[in-house]
Amino acid sequence: MEEIEISSWTTLDAIKKAAEVVETVGNLQTGHSQSVFCVIEDDFLELYYSDSSSNCLRRYNDREEFEIAIEKQLEEDGAAPFEEEDYDEDDDEDEEDEGLDIEDDSDHF
């Protein structure tokens, strides 16, 4: 990976207009940074916008390195896809069975 500091969001925006955007992670409206992952011809790029530190352009060597960077950024931002193996529906059913039985007392009023 190569990284170049970019001083202007306008420069990043110009690059973004020329690229095919693959993924956007983060939001400058609600957070302090945003990464736009995009492709221009054979170049895999990350446009990193920040309102609290330096902006930069990152160029990844290949698609695999690019996809790993996207996954890592999604995890850090809390937007990682839900892994089904982390959740077991049987656990929910067991918890429901342990609850108290509440009888319908609506006709006693």
The first five atom37 places (N, CA, C, CB, O) and aatype in JSON, in Angstrom:
{
  "aatype": [12, 6, 6, 9, 6, 9, 15, 15, 17, 16, 16, 10, 3, 0, 9, 11, 11, 0, 0, 6, 19, 19, 6, 16, 19, 7, 2, 10, 5, 16, 7, 8, 15, 5, 15, 19, 13, 4, 19, 9, 6, 3, 3, 13, 10, 6, 10, 18, 18, 15, 3, 15, 15, 15, 2, 4, 10, 1, 1, 18, 2, 3, 1, 6, 6, 13, 6, 9, 0, 9, 6, 11, 5, 10, 6, 6, 3, 7, 0, 0, 14, 13, 6, 6, 6, 3, 18, 3, 6, 3, 3, 3, 6, 3, 6, 6, 3, 6, 7, 10, 3, 9, 6, 3, 3, 15, 3, 8, 13],
  "atom_mask": [
    [1, 1, 1, 1, 1],
    [1, 1, 1, 1, 1],
    [1, 1, 1, 1, 1],
    [1, 1, 1, 1, 1],
    [1, 1, 1, 1, 1],
    [1, 1, 1, 1, 1],
    [1, 1, 1, 1, 1],
    [1, 1, 1, 1, 1],
    [1, 1, 1, 1, 1],
    [1, 1, 1, 1, 1],
    [1, 1, 1, 1, 1],
    [1, 1, 1, 1, 1],
    [1, 1, 1, 1, 1],
    [1, 1, 1, 1, 1],
    [1, 1, 1, 1, 1],
    [1, 1, 1, 1, 1],
    [1, 1, 1, 1, 1],
    [1, 1, 1, 1, 1],
    [1, 1, 1, 1, 1],
    [1, 1, 1, 1, 1],
    [1, 1, 1, 1, 1],
    [1, 1, 1, 1, 1],
    [1, 1, 1, 1, 1],
    [1, 1, 1, 1, 1],
    [1, 1, 1, 1, 1],
    [1, 1, 1, 0, 1],
    [1, 1, 1, 1, 1],
    [1, 1, 1, 1, 1],
    [1, 1, 1, 1, 1],
    [1, 1, 1, 1, 1],
    [1, 1, 1, 0, 1],
    [1, 1, 1, 1, 1],
    [1, 1, 1, 1, 1],
    [1, 1, 1, 1, 1],
    [1, 1, 1, 1, 1],
    [1, 1, 1, 1, 1],
    [1, 1, 1, 1, 1],
    [1, 1, 1, 1, 1],
    [1, 1, 1, 1, 1],
    [1, 1, 1, 1, 1],
    [1, 1, 1, 1, 1],
    [1, 1, 1, 1, 1],
    [1, 1, 1, 1, 1],
    [1, 1, 1, 1, 1],
    [1, 1, 1, 1, 1],
    [1, 1, 1, 1, 1],
    [1, 1, 1, 1, 1],
    [1, 1, 1, 1, 1],
    [1, 1, 1, 1, 1],
    [1, 1, 1, 1, 1],
    [1, 1, 1, 1, 1],
    [1, 1, 1, 1, 1],
    [1, 1, 1, 1, 1],
    [1, 1, 1, 1, 1],
    [1, 1, 1, 1, 1],
    [1, 1, 1, 1, 1],
    [1, 1, 1, 1, 1],
    [1, 1, 1, 1, 1],
    [1, 1, 1, 1, 1],
    [1, 1, 1, 1, 1],
    [1, 1, 1, 1, 1],
    [1, 1, 1, 1, 1],
    [1, 1, 1, 1, 1],
    [1, 1, 1, 1, 1],
    [1, 1, 1, 1, 1],
    [1, 1, 1, 1, 1],
    [1, 1, 1, 1, 1],
    [1, 1, 1, 1, 1],
    [1, 1, 1, 1, 1],
    [1, 1, 1, 1, 1],
    [1, 1, 1, 1, 1],
    [1, 1, 1, 1, 1],
    [1, 1, 1, 1, 1],
    [1, 1, 1, 1, 1],
    [1, 1, 1, 1, 1],
    [1, 1, 1, 1, 1],
    [1, 1, 1, 1, 1],
    [1, 1, 1, 0, 1],
    [1, 1, 1, 1, 1],
    [1, 1, 1, 1, 1],
    [1, 1, 1, 1, 1],
    [1, 1, 1, 1, 1],
    [1, 1, 1, 1, 1],
    [1, 1, 1, 1, 1],
    [1, 1, 1, 1, 1],
    [1, 1, 1, 1, 1],
    [1, 1, 1, 1, 1],
    [1, 1, 1, 1, 1],
    [1, 1, 1, 1, 1],
    [1, 1, 1, 1, 1],
    [1, 1, 1, 1, 1],
    [1, 1, 1, 1, 1],
    [1, 1, 1, 1, 1],
    [1, 1, 1, 1, 1],
    [1, 1, 1, 1, 1],
    [1, 1, 1, 1, 1],
    [1, 1, 1, 1, 1],
    [1, 1, 1, 1, 1],
    [1, 1, 1, 0, 1],
    [1, 1, 1, 1, 1],
    [1, 1, 1, 1, 1],
    [1, 1, 1, 1, 1],
    [1, 1, 1, 1, 1],
    [1, 1, 1, 1, 1],
    [1, 1, 1, 1, 1],
    [1, 1, 1, 1, 1],
    [1, 1, 1, 1, 1],
    [1, 1, 1, 1, 1],
    [1, 1, 1, 1, 1]
  ],
  "atom_positions": [
    [[0.84, -1.17, 0.0], [0.0, 0.0, 0.0], [0.89, 1.24, 0.0], [-0.96, 0.0, 1.22], [1.91, 1.31, 0.69]],
    [[0.49, 2.18, -0.78], [1.14, 3.49, -0.81], [0.15, 4.51, -0.27], [1.61, 3.86, -2.26], [-1.06, 4.38, -0.46]],
    [[0.67, 5.53, 0.42], [-0.2, 6.56, 0.99], [0.36, 7.93, 0.67], [-0.35, 6.38, 2.52], [1.55, 8.19, 0.84]],
    [[-0.52, 8.81, 0.19], [-0.15, 10.18, -0.14], [-1.07, 11.11, 0.62], [-0.22, 10.44, -1.68], [-2.29, 10.96, 0.55]],
    [[-0.51, 12.08, 1.32], [-1.33, 13.06, 2.03], [-1.92, 14.04, 1.01], [-0.49, 13.82, 3.1], [-1.23, 14.54, 0.13]],
    [[-3.21, 14.3, 1.16], [-3.94, 15.22, 0.29], [-4.5, 16.33, 1.17], [-5.09, 14.48, -0.51], [-5.18, 16.05, 2.15]],
    [[-4.22, 17.57, 0.83], [-4.62, 18.68, 1.71], [-6.06, 19.14, 1.46], [-3.68, 19.84, 1.53], [-6.64, 19.8, 2.32]],
    [[-6.62, 18.82, 0.33], [-7.93, 19.37, -0.02], [-8.98, 18.29, -0.29], [-7.8, 20.26, -1.24], [-8.72, 17.31, -0.99]],
    [[-10.15, 18.49, 0.27], [-11.26, 17.59, -0.05], [-11.65, 17.71, -1.52], [-12.48, 17.89, 0.85], [-12.15, 16.75, -2.1]],
    [[-11.43, 18.87, -2.11], [-11.76, 19.09, -3.52], [-10.95, 18.15, -4.41], [-11.49, 20.56, -3.91], [-11.48, 17.62, -5.39]],
    [[-9.7, 17.93, -4.07], [-8.86, 16.99, -4.83], [-9.4, 15.57, -4.71], [-7.39, 17.05, -4.33], [-9.48, 14.85, -5.71]],
    [[-9.77, 15.18, -3.48], [-10.35, 13.85, -3.29], [-11.67, 13.72, -4.06], [-10.59, 13.57, -1.8], [-11.93, 12.68, -4.66]],
    [[-12.48, 14.76, -4.05], [-13.76, 14.74, -4.78], [-13.54, 14.57, -6.29], [-14.55, 16.03, -4.51], [-14.28, 13.85, -6.95]],
    [[-12.51, 15.24, -6.83], [-12.21, 15.12, -8.26], [-11.81, 13.7, -8.62], [-11.1, 16.1, -8.66], [-12.22, 13.18, -9.66]],
    [[-11.02, 13.07, -7.77], [-10.62, 11.67, -8.0], [-11.85, 10.77, -7.91], [-9.55, 11.22, -6.97], [-12.02, 9.86, -8.72]],
    [[-12.71, 11.04, -6.94], [-13.92, 10.22, -6.74], [-14.84, 10.29, -7.96], [-14.68, 10.69, -5.49], [-15.45, 9.29, -8.33]],
    [[-14.95, 11.47, -8.59], [-15.8, 11.61, -9.78], [-15.3, 10.77, -10.94], [-15.87, 13.07, -10.2], [-16.09, 10.31, -11.77]],
    [[-13.98, 10.56, -11.0], [-13.4, 9.79, -12.11], [-13.39, 8.29, -11.83], [-11.99, 10.27, -12.38], [-13.03, 7.5, -12.7]],
    [[-13.78, 7.89, -10.64], [-13.64, 6.5, -10.22], [-14.98, 5.78, -10.14], [-12.94, 6.42, -8.88], [-16.04, 6.4, -10.17]],
    [[-14.9, 4.46, -10.04], [-16.05, 3.61, -9.76], [-16.02, 3.33, -8.25], [-16.03, 2.27, -10.61], [-15.13, 2.65, -7.76]],
    [[-17.01, 3.87, -7.53], [-17.05, 3.7, -6.07], [-17.53, 2.29, -5.74], [-17.98, 4.76, -5.42], [-18.57, 1.85, -6.24]],
    [[-16.77, 1.59, -4.9], [-17.08, 0.23, -4.49], [-17.78, 0.23, -3.13], [-15.8, -0.63, -4.44], [-18.76, -0.49, -2.93]],
    [[-17.27, 1.03, -2.19], [-17.8, 1.04, -0.82], [-17.48, 2.38, -0.17], [-17.22, -0.13, 0.02], [-16.41, 2.95, -0.4]],
    [[-18.41, 2.86, 0.65], [-18.19, 4.06, 1.44], [-18.39, 3.68, 2.91], [-19.14, 5.24, 1.01], [-19.42, 3.12, 3.27]],
    [[-17.4, 4.0, 3.74], [-17.45, 3.66, 5.15], [-17.28, 4.94, 5.96], [-16.35, 2.61, 5.53], [-16.36, 5.71, 5.73]],
    [[-18.19, 5.14, 6.9], [-18.13, 6.34, 7.73], [-19.0, 7.44, 7.16], [0.0, 0.0, 0.0], [-19.53, 7.34, 6.06]],
    [[-19.13, 8.5, 7.95], [-19.99, 9.61, 7.56], [-19.46, 10.87, 8.23], [-21.48, 9.34, 7.95], [-19.35, 10.93, 9.45]],
    [[-19.13, 11.86, 7.44], [-18.6, 13.11, 8.0], [-19.69, 13.93, 8.7], [-17.96, 13.94, 6.89], [-19.37, 14.84, 9.46]],
    [[-20.95, 13.62, 8.45], [-22.05, 14.31, 9.14], [-22.14, 13.86, 10.6], [-23.38, 14.05, 8.41], [-22.44, 14.66, 11.48]],
    [[-21.88, 12.56, 10.83], [-22.03, 12.01, 12.18], [-20.72, 11.6, 12.83], [-22.95, 10.82, 12.14], [-20.69, 11.34, 14.03]],
    [[-19.64, 11.55, 12.07], [-18.35, 11.13, 12.6], [-17.25, 12.07, 12.16], [0.0, 0.0, 0.0], [-17.51, 13.15, 11.64]],
    [[-16.02, 11.64, 12.36], [-14.88, 12.5, 12.03], [-14.16, 12.08, 10.75], [-13.91, 12.5, 13.17], [-13.24, 12.76, 10.31]],
    [[-14.57, 10.96, 10.16], [-13.87, 10.52, 8.95], [-14.79, 9.71, 8.05], [-12.64, 9.69, 9.32], [-15.85, 9.22, 8.45]],
    [[-14.34, 9.58, 6.8], [-15.05, 8.79, 5.82], [-14.04, 8.22, 4.85], [-16.13, 9.64, 5.07], [-13.15, 8.93, 4.37]],
    [[-14.17, 6.94, 4.55], [-13.32, 6.29, 3.56], [-14.17, 5.91, 2.37], [-12.61, 5.04, 4.16], [-15.22, 5.27, 2.51]],
    [[-13.72, 6.31, 1.19], [-14.39, 5.95, -0.05], [-13.44, 5.02, -0.79], [-14.77, 7.21, -0.91], [-12.36, 5.43, -1.22]],
    [[-13.85, 3.78, -0.95], [-13.05, 2.79, -1.65], [-13.51, 2.76, -3.1], [-13.16, 1.37, -0.99], [-14.69, 2.58, -3.38]],
    [[-12.57, 2.94, -4.02], [-12.94, 3.03, -5.43], [-11.86, 2.44, -6.32], [-13.21, 4.49, -5.81], [-10.75, 2.15, -5.89]],
    [[-12.23, 2.28, -7.6], [-11.33, 1.7, -8.58], [-11.27, 2.62, -9.79], [-11.77, 0.26, -8.99], [-12.3, 3.07, -10.29]],
    [[-10.05, 2.88, -10.26], [-9.83, 3.58, -11.53], [-8.9, 2.67, -12.34], [-9.21, 5.04, -11.32], [-7.74, 2.46, -11.98]],
    [[-9.43, 2.15, -13.42], [-8.73, 1.18, -14.27], [-8.19, 0.03, -13.41], [-7.57, 1.87, -15.04], [-8.98, -0.75, -12.88]],
    [[-6.88, -0.09, -13.25], [-6.29, -1.19, -12.46], [-5.83, -0.72, -11.08], [-5.12, -1.8, -13.21], [-5.12, -1.45, -10.39]],
    [[-6.21, 0.47, -10.68], [-5.79, 1.02, -9.4], [-6.91, 0.9, -8.37], [-5.37, 2.48, -9.55], [-8.04, 1.32, -8.62]],
    [[-6.58, 0.32, -7.22], [-7.52, 0.15, -6.11], [-7.19, 1.22, -5.08], [-7.45, -1.3, -5.49], [-6.11, 1.21, -4.49]],
    [[-8.12, 2.15, -4.87], [-7.85, 3.35, -4.08], [-8.79, 3.49, -2.88], [-7.96, 4.57, -4.94], [-9.93, 3.03, -2.91]],
    [[-8.28, 4.12, -1.84], [-9.09, 4.56, -0.71], [-8.9, 6.06, -0.59], [-8.7, 3.8, 0.64], [-7.78, 6.54, -0.42]],
    [[-9.99, 6.8, -0.67], [-9.96, 8.24, -0.46], [-10.39, 8.47, 0.97], [-10.9, 9.0, -1.49], [-11.54, 8.22, 1.33]],
    [[-9.48, 8.95, 1.79], [-9.75, 9.11, 3.22], [-9.98, 10.58, 3.54], [-8.58, 8.54, 4.08], [-9.06, 11.4, 3.48]],
    [[-11.23, 10.91, 3.87], [-11.62, 12.26, 4.25], [-11.63, 12.34, 5.78], [-13.02, 12.65, 3.64], [-12.15, 11.44, 6.44]],
    [[-11.07, 13.41, 6.34], [-11.08, 13.56, 7.78], [-11.25, 15.03, 8.15], [-9.79, 13.0, 8.4], [-10.68, 15.91, 7.5]],
    [[-12.04, 15.27, 9.19], [-12.16, 16.65, 9.68], [-11.31, 16.88, 10.92], [-13.62, 16.97, 9.98], [-11.31, 17.98, 11.48]],
    [[-10.58, 15.83, 11.36], [-9.76, 15.99, 12.55], [-8.28, 15.63, 12.35], [-10.32, 15.14, 13.65], [-7.46, 15.88, 13.23]],
    [[-7.93, 15.06, 11.2], [-6.53, 14.72, 10.9], [-6.3, 14.9, 9.4], [-6.19, 13.25, 11.36], [-7.14, 15.46, 8.69]],
    [[-5.18, 14.42, 8.92], [-4.82, 14.58, 7.51], [-5.71, 13.72, 6.61], [-3.35, 14.21, 7.3], [-6.08, 12.6, 6.96]],
    [[-6.03, 14.26, 5.46], [-6.71, 13.5, 4.41], [-5.63, 12.75, 3.64], [-7.57, 14.43, 3.46], [-4.48, 13.18, 3.6]],
    [[-6.01, 11.64, 3.04], [-5.0, 10.93, 2.25], [-5.63, 10.08, 1.17], [-4.14, 10.07, 3.16], [-6.83, 9.8, 1.17]],
    [[-4.79, 9.69, 0.26], [-5.12, 8.77, -0.82], [-4.27, 7.54, -0.59], [-4.89, 9.4, -2.25], [-3.04, 7.64, -0.51]],
    [[-4.91, 6.39, -0.49], [-4.18, 5.13, -0.33], [-4.38, 4.29, -1.59], [-4.65, 4.35, 0.95], [-5.5, 4.13, -2.07]],
    [[-3.29, 3.77, -2.11], [-3.35, 2.9, -3.28], [-2.91, 1.51, -2.84], [-2.45, 3.44, -4.44], [-1.82, 1.34, -2.31]],
    [[-3.78, 0.53, -3.07], [-3.51, -0.85, -2.69], [-2.9, -1.61, -3.87], [-4.81, -1.55, -2.2], [-3.21, -1.33, -5.03]],
    [[-2.03, -2.56, -3.56], [-1.28, -3.29, -4.58], [-2.14, -4.21, -5.44], [-0.2, -4.09, -3.93], [-1.86, -4.41, -6.62]],
    [[-3.19, -4.79, -4.84], [-4.05, -5.7, -5.59], [-5.44, -5.75, -4.96], [-3.43, -7.12, -5.64], [-5.69, -5.16, -3.91]],
    [[-6.33, -6.46, -5.63], [-7.72, -6.53, -5.17], [-7.83, -7.17, -3.78], [-8.57, -7.33, -6.17], [-8.64, -6.74, -2.97]],
    [[-7.02, -8.18, -3.51], [-7.09, -8.86, -2.22], [-6.75, -7.89, -1.07], [-6.12, -10.07, -2.19], [-7.48, -7.84, -0.08]],
    [[-5.68, -7.15, -1.22], [-5.3, -6.17, -0.2], [-6.39, -5.1, -0.05], [-3.95, -5.51, -0.56], [-6.67, -4.65, 1.06]],
    [[-6.97, -4.71, -1.16], [-8.06, -3.72, -1.19], [-9.28, -4.23, -0.42], [-8.45, -3.41, -2.65], [-9.84, -3.5, 0.4]],
    [[-9.69, -5.47, -0.67], [-10.86, -6.04, 0.01], [-10.62, -6.23, 1.5], [-11.24, -7.37, -0.64], [-11.53, -6.05, 2.31]],
    [[-9.4, -6.6, 1.88], [-9.07, -6.73, 3.3], [-9.18, -5.37, 3.98], [-7.64, -7.31, 3.48], [-9.67, -5.27, 5.11]],
    [[-8.72, -4.32, 3.31], [-8.81, -2.96, 3.87], [-10.26, -2.53, 4.06], [-8.07, -1.95, 2.97], [-10.6, -1.89, 5.05]],
    [[-11.12, -2.89, 3.11], [-12.55, -2.56, 3.22], [-13.14, -3.27, 4.44], [-13.32, -2.96, 1.92], [-13.82, -2.64, 5.25]],
    [[-12.89, -4.56, 4.57], [-13.42, -5.32, 5.7], [-12.94, -4.76, 7.03], [-13.02, -6.79, 5.59], [-13.71, -4.64, 7.98]],
    [[-11.66, -4.42, 7.1], [-11.09, -3.87, 8.33], [-11.75, -2.54, 8.69], [-9.56, -3.68, 8.19], [-12.09, -2.29, 9.84]],
    [[-11.94, -1.69, 7.69], [-12.56, -0.38, 7.93], [-14.02, -0.55, 8.36], [-12.48, 0.49, 6.66], [-14.49, 0.19, 9.23]],
    [[-14.74, -1.5, 7.76], [-16.12, -1.77, 8.16], [-16.19, -2.23, 9.61], [-16.74, -2.82, 7.24], [-17.08, -1.81, 10.35]],
    [[-15.28, -3.09, 10.01], [-15.25, -3.57, 11.39], [-14.96, -2.43, 12.36], [-14.19, -4.67, 11.56], [-15.61, -2.32, 13.41]],
    [[-14.01, -1.58, 12.02], [-13.66, -0.46, 12.89], [-14.8, 0.54, 13.02], [-12.42, 0.25, 12.36], [-14.99, 1.16, 14.06]],
    [[-15.57, 0.68, 11.94], [-16.69, 1.62, 11.94], [-17.94, 1.01, 12.56], [-16.99, 2.08, 10.51], [-18.92, 1.72, 12.82]],
    [[-17.91, -0.29, 12.81], [-19.07, -0.95, 13.39], [-20.12, -1.33, 12.37], [0.0, 0.0, 0.0], [-21.26, -1.62, 12.72]],
    [[-19.75, -1.33, 11.12], [-20.69, -1.64, 10.06], [-20.4, -2.98, 9.41], [-20.69, -0.56, 9.02], [-20.83, -3.24, 8.29]],
    [[-19.67, -3.83, 10.1], [-19.31, -5.13, 9.54], [-20.56, -5.98, 9.37], [-18.29, -5.85, 10.44], [-21.49, -5.9, 10.17]],
    [[-20.59, -6.79, 8.32], [-21.74, -7.66, 8.12], [-21.93, -8.64, 9.27], [-21.6, -8.43, 6.81], [-20.96, -9.07, 9.89]],
    [[-23.16, -8.97, 9.56], [-23.52, -9.87, 10.65], [-23.13, -11.28, 10.3], [-25.03, -9.79, 10.95], [-23.5, -11.79, 9.24]],
    [[-22.38, -11.92, 11.17], [-21.98, -13.3, 10.97], [-23.05, -14.2, 11.58], [-20.58, -13.59, 11.61], [-23.31, -14.13, 12.78]],
    [[-23.67, -15.05, 10.76], [-24.75, -15.91, 11.25], [-24.27, -16.87, 12.33], [-25.35, -16.68, 10.11], [-25.05, -17.22, 13.21]],
    [[-23.03, -17.29, 12.27], [-22.55, -18.25, 13.26], [-22.45, -17.64, 14.65], [-21.19, -18.79, 12.84], [-22.37, -18.36, 15.64]],
    [[-22.46, -16.3, 14.75], [-22.4, -15.63, 16.05], [-23.75, -15.67, 16.77], [-21.95, -14.18, 15.87], [-23.82, -15.36, 17.96]],
    [[-24.79, -16.03, 16.08], [-26.14, -15.97, 16.63], [-26.78, -17.35, 16.51], [-26.99, -14.91, 15.9], [-26.76, -17.96, 15.45]],
    [[-27.35, -17.82, 17.6], [-28.0, -19.13, 17.62], [-29.44, -18.92, 18.05], [-27.26, -20.13, 18.57], [-29.7, -18.52, 19.18]],
    [[-30.38, -19.2, 17.14], [-31.81, -19.0, 17.44], [-32.27, -19.86, 18.61], [-32.65, -19.31, 16.21], [-33.19, -19.47, 19.33]],
    [[-31.66, -21.02, 18.82], [-32.05, -21.9, 19.92], [-31.85, -21.22, 21.27], [-31.25, -23.19, 19.87], [-32.59, -21.48, 22.21]],
    [[-30.85, -20.34, 21.36], [-30.62, -19.61, 22.62], [-31.83, -18.75, 22.97], [-29.36, -18.73, 22.5], [-32.2, -18.67, 24.14]],
    [[-32.43, -18.1, 21.98], [-33.6, -17.27, 22.23], [-34.79, -18.09, 22.7], [-33.98, -16.49, 20.98], [-35.52, -17.67, 23.6]],
    [[-34.98, -19.26, 22.1], [-36.11, -20.1, 22.48], [-35.96, -20.58, 23.92], [-36.23, -21.29, 21.52], [-36.94, -20.65, 24.65]],
    [[-34.75, -20.92, 24.33], [-34.5, -21.36, 25.7], [-34.81, -20.25, 26.69], [-33.05, -21.83, 25.87], [-35.39, -20.51, 27.75]],
    [[-34.42, -19.03, 26.37], [-34.68, -17.9, 27.26], [-36.18, -17.65, 27.4], [-33.97, -16.63, 26.73], [-36.64, -17.3, 28.49]],
    [[-36.93, -17.81, 26.33], [-38.38, -17.6, 26.38], [-39.05, -18.64, 27.28], [-38.98, -17.64, 24.97], [-40.0, -18.31, 27.99]],
    [[-38.57, -19.88, 27.25], [-39.15, -20.94, 28.05], [-38.93, -20.71, 29.54], [-38.58, -22.28, 27.65], [-39.71, -21.19, 30.37]],
    [[-37.87, -19.99, 29.9], [-37.56, -19.76, 31.3], [-38.38, -18.63, 31.9], [-36.09, -19.46, 31.45], [-38.34, -18.43, 33.11]],
    [[-39.12, -17.89, 31.1], [-39.88, -16.74, 31.6], [-41.08, -17.18, 32.41], [0.0, 0.0, 0.0], [-41.44, -18.35, 32.42]],
    [[-41.71, -16.23, 33.1], [-42.89, -16.5, 33.91], [-44.13, -16.62, 33.02], [-43.09, -15.4, 34.95], [-44.25, -15.94, 32.0]],
    [[-45.03, -17.49, 33.42], [-46.3, -17.59, 32.72], [-47.22, -16.52, 33.28], [-46.92, -19.03, 32.87], [-47.43, -16.44, 34.49]],
    [[-47.77, -15.72, 32.42], [-48.69, -14.66, 32.84], [-50.07, -15.07, 32.36], [-48.27, -13.25, 32.28], [-50.3, -15.24, 31.16]],
    [[-50.98, -15.22, 33.3], [-52.34, -15.61, 32.93], [-53.12, -14.39, 32.52], [-53.04, -16.32, 34.09], [-52.84, -13.28, 32.97]],
    [[-54.08, -14.59, 31.67], [-54.93, -13.51, 31.2], [-55.98, -13.21, 32.25], [-55.59, -13.87, 29.85], [-56.91, -14.0, 32.44]],
    [[-55.86, -12.09, 32.95], [-56.79, -11.68, 33.98], [-57.72, -10.58, 33.48], [-56.05, -11.22, 35.21], [-58.31, -9.87, 34.3]],
    [[-57.87, -10.43, 32.17], [-58.64, -9.31, 31.64], [-60.14, -9.41, 32.0], [-58.48, -9.25, 30.12], [-60.81, -8.38, 32.05]],
    [[-60.68, -10.63, 32.26], [-62.1, -10.76, 32.58], [-62.36, -10.5, 34.07], [-62.61, -12.14, 32.2], [-63.52, -10.55, 34.48]],
    [[-61.35, -10.23, 34.88], [-61.52, -9.96, 36.3], [-61.69, -8.48, 36.6], [-60.36, -10.5, 37.07], [-61.82, -8.11, 37.77]],
    [[-61.67, -7.64, 35.63], [-61.76, -6.2, 35.86], [-63.15, -5.71, 35.79], [-60.93, -5.45, 34.89], [-63.4, -4.52, 35.96]]
  ]
}
